[in-house]
Amino acid sequence: MIRSISDFLDSWNRETEATLKIFNSLTDESLQVAIPGGRTLGRLANHIVETVTELPSKLGLPIKEEFITYTTVQDLVTHYKKNSDQLIGAIISNWNDSNLDVINNLYGDDWTNGFSLYVLLIHQTHHRGQMTVLMRMAGLKVPGVYGPSKEDWESWGQVALA
């Protein structure tokens, strides 16, 4: 749970680095990879980028929702960074810790702002996990995010443990 603006910002900065590690491991060609009937890598990446504007705007932060389809890894990285910086600035300029207890109705439920920010964090973590499966299908190296990846272990001449 997010109990202070500082808690969120610390977590957001770590998770932003993790998301950028994944994005920077993609290629423009890989953005088309999908499992049958599922989202492409590009759609998942775009969804992460747009959610950084969507959810905060629903919380009343001065951020305009953007639903733009980016078709290159560079554009995804650039706009994810821009949206992330905008989110940080909006929170620092407009909220203090007491705003985290404010309740909004989101997606049919009453959520505190603190819970909403927690959901924003885990939402991108969830989609990064989906992306790593598609990255392996595309033959891309999956970077270690919360520790070494299978590919990291293999590059060190080790067997990845289950």
N, C-alpha and C positions, 0 to 999 in steps of 0.2 A: 504494500500500500504506500501511496505517496502522502507523507505527512507534512512536508515542507517544500517550498519552491526549490530550495537547495537540494533536497533529495531527488526531485525530478531532474533538475539540471545536471546533476552528477550522473544519473542513470542515462539521461538522454544523450549526453556527450559520449558515453561509452557505446551506447547502442548505435549512434550515428556512425561512429568509427567502424563498427561491425557491418552495418549496412553498406557503407562505402567500400569495405573490403570485398563484399560479395559483388556489388555493382562493378567495381574495377576489374573483377575477374571474368566478366562477360565479354563477349565479342558482339559486334553488330549482327553478324550472321546468327549467333546463338539466340538472339531475341525471338526468333521464330519457332524455337523448339517447344514442343508440348506433348503431353500424353494425349491419346485420342479422347476427345470430348472435354479436355481440360484447358486451362489457361496457358498461354505461352509464357516463356520467361519474360518477354517484353511486357506483356499485360500485367504480370505480377509486379514487375519493377515499377511500371507506371502507376499501379494501384497504391504501392507504398508511397510514391512521390505525391500523389494527389491526396492521400489521407492526411498528410502533414498539413494540408490547408483545410480539408473538409471538417474533421472533428473539431479543431480549435475554433473555426468560425461558428460552429453549432454551440460552442461554449461562450459565445459572445466576445471572443477576442477579435481585434480589428485585423482580421486576415480574410482576404477574398478567396473563396473556394475556386480552385482551378482544376479543370478536367481536360488536360491537353495530352495527346498521345505523342510521346517522344519516340523517335525511331532509331536513335543512336545511343550508344553507351555514354558518350561524352555529354549529350543533352540530358540524359537521366541523372548523371552525376552532378552536373551544373545546377539543375533545377532542384534536385534533392537538397543540395547544400544551401541553395537560396531559400527554399521553403523552411528548412531547419533553422537557419539563421533568423528568418522572419518570426518563426515560432518562439525562439528564445527571446528575441527582442520584445515581442508582444507580451509575453509572460512577465518579464522583468519590469516593463514599463507600466503594466496595467494591473498586476495582481500582487498580493502579498499572501502570506500563509493562511489568513482567514478566508480568502477566496476559495481555498481547496474544499471547504465545507459547503459551499453553495451547491444546491441541487438543481439539475436540469433534466428534463425528460428527453432521453436519447434512445432511439430505436425501440420505443415502447416501454422503456423502464426509466425509473428515477435513479440517476447516477450523480454522485458528488463530483465536483471538478477533479478532486484528487484521484478518485477511481477512474474517471475518464482519461486522465493523463497516464495512469497505469495501463489502461486498455490500449492507449496509443502505443506505448512501449511494447507490450506483448503482441500486439497486432502485427507490427513489422517483424518481430522475431518469428512469429508463426509463418509469415509469408517468406521470410528468408529461408526457413527450413524447407518449404516447398521448392524454392528456387534451387537449393543444393541438389535435390533429386534430379531436376531437369538439367542442371549443369553437368552432372555425371553422364546423363543420357547424351548430352551434346559433346562429350569428350573433354570437358573443361576441368581444370584443376580446381577443387574446392578449397578455399583458404580456411585455415583454422580460425575460429572465432572465439570459442570458449575454451580453447585448448587445441592441440594438434588435430588436424584432419587426417583421414586415411592417407591422403596424398602426401601430407607432411611426414608421417611415419615412414612411408615408402621411400621418400627422398633421403631419409636418414639411414636407409638400409635396414629398417626395422619392420616387423610385422605389426600391423595395427591390431590391437586387442579389441575384442568385442565388448 
